[in-house]
Amino acid sequence: MRAAFFDMIGGASGNMLFGAFVDAGADLGEIVTALKTIPVEGWSIVRERTQRRGVAATYVDVVVPSEDDHYDHADAHRHPPGRRTFADVAEIFERSRLSQRQKAMATSIAERLARAEAQATSVPFAELRFHPIGQVDAIVDIAATCVCAELLGVERFFCSTFPIGRKVPPETAWMLAQQATRIEDVGAEMVTTTAAAILSTLVERAGVRPKLHVESSGYGAGRSDFPVPNVTRVEIGELADDPLA
């Protein structure tokens, strides 16, 4: 069975997970073709080769001029408020031409993010109009991870412990409450709400590194500069055994 292991060296964001998958071999042209079937407009994707503290990585960004001041990590919560409910986002995914597995994964991630926002704001889930998932860039980042996973044949997901910097939004804190974490002396948000939603939904158990026959690997770069390399590494391959058996 094919699995992916995410090592959050400098944390994780939606675009860092996306970039790591692309760096590991996911075809960006195929990804964009799939993403273009999602009924949201006004976005484009930028890809560049870069370095973070000497580590070569791929930086992928979803650019939405109508809504972006475009911050990452430390300023990731400065996006303007969205107006969509979870039901709106679920309908967007359903109306796309993503595969049924991709739709199911993306919808589950969106629901987790919505429930975290509802907990953080004390607004009933059905009434919530919340900011991260309502944005086009979050919708595209979530879908991109699901598309990449299917293109690379990934069936199971694992990750390192979640690094916790000195800025943790309440939504992220709620999603990581039952996850394995580690404290880092970084004055920033190391795991964004989108990444927390993606990984806490897909990963079976944080802090478990499976034995893989690694076939490909890659690094996704974040925007900020940290004392540690601001990258997420992904390793993809066949499971040598079941670490949770």
Secondary structure, 3 states (H helix, E strand, C coil): CEEEEEECCCCECHHHHHHHHHHCCCCHHHHHHHHCCCCCCCCEEEEEEEEECCEEEEEEEEECCCCCCCCCHHHHHHCCCCCCCHHHHHHHHHHCCCCHHHHHHHHHHHHHHHHHHHHHHCCCHHHCCCHHHHCHHHHHHHHHHHHHHHHCCCCEEEECCEEECCCCCHHHHHHCCCCCEEECCCCCCCECHHHHHHHHHHEEEECCCCCEEEEEEEEEECCCCCCCCCEEEEEEEEECCCCCC
